[in-house]
Amino acid sequence: MANTGTGLTLRDRTLLQMAYKGASAAEIGAELQVAPERVALELDRITKSVDWLNDLQRYKLAMSGLQSLIGALRDKAESGADPQLVKSYIDALRLTFEQIEKQAERVDSQIERVEGAQARKLMEIVDRSFYLTLGKLEARLEGSGLPKAEIEAVFRESLLTIAREYDEADD
């Protein structure tokens, strides 16, 4: 088979492109002249053997392959009473849901990291704004009898109070 320079054969690239565009296992199988069940196995082989795919692309291709396999197994399981096909169908469904759950966990973890970064940036903005304001008001505060350290302590205490209120609201 011809190699395309990316470590993939022309057949592999065709299979990946068709899967990425949402072609069914039957459609891909017809194009490549292989059984639809073989399409899912080929997708699995390709996605595990290359490091050029990002996680989302791997996930999308894996899910496409699983959906094709499930469809082929469902059709065969519904057409007869072969217990092995029914078991394979159930196993494929279980694997699909496990993959969906793993992806959801990754997404949740990424969202938490982004939220944490946003919270830190917001606190930095609030902190810098406070000190900028305090610096601008410093001349006025000198004659007021309010010590700068006391204002800072009250401000920090107020921030903690508001943060606790938001934490309690989230619970």
C-alpha positions, -999 to +999 in steps of 0.1 A: +000+000+000+012+035-007+024+055+022+014+092+023+044+105+043+024+108+075+028+072+084-005+064+069-014+044+039-037+058+013-063+033+025-059+045+061-063+081+051-094+073+031-108+054+061-100+082+085-114+110+062-147+091+057-150+084+094-143+120+103-170+131+079-195+108+096-197+080+071-211+047+084-192+015+088-212+001+059-203+031+037-167+029+045-166-008+041-182-006+007-157+020-004-127+000+009-142-034+001-141-047+036-168-059+061-183-031+082-171-048+114-135-046+101-139-008+097-141-004+135-111-026+140-091-006+115-101+027+130-089+014+164-056+002+150-049+035+132-058+058+161-037+037+185-007+036+162-003+073+155+007+102+177-004+130+153-040+129+164-050+152+193-072+138+220-104+152+206-097+138+171-089+104+187-121+105+207-142+115+177-128+087+155-131+061+183-167+071+189-174+069+152-159+035+150-178+023+181-211+037+167-205+019+135-197-014+153-227-010+175-249-004+145-236-035+127-239-057+158-274-044+165-286-052+130-271-087+133-284-093+169-319-082+160-320-104+130-313-137+148-310-153+182-272-155+183-263-149+220-227-141+212-238-112+189-262-099+216-233-101+241-210-083+217-236-056+212-240-051+249-202-050+254-199-024+226-225-002+242-208-005+276-175+005+260-191+035+243-206+047+276-172+042+293-155+063+267-182+090+270-177+091+308-139+093+304-142+122+280-167+139+304-142+136+332-114+151+311-137+180+301-147+186+338-110+186+348-102+211+320-131+233+330-120+233+367-085+244+356-099+272+335-122+284+363-093+283+387-072+304+364-100+329+359-106+331+396-069+338+402-069+365+375-100+381+389-084+382+424-053+398+409-074+424+392-093+432+424-061+433+445-043+456+420-074+478+417-075+481+455-039+492+458-041+516+429-072+532+445-055+532+479-024+549+464-045+576+447-064+582+480-032+582+502-030+619+505-066+623+515-063+594+541-034+611+559-056+638+572-086+615+579-071+597+608-078+563+591-046+542+591-038+527+557-032+493+573-066+493+589-083+500+556-064+472+540-074+448+568-110+457+565-109+453+528-093+418+530-118+408+557-147+420+534-132+400+505-131+368+526-167+374+538-180+378+502-160+347+491-176+326+519-210+338+508-204+327+472-189+293+484-220+287+506-243+296+477-225+271+454-230+243+480 
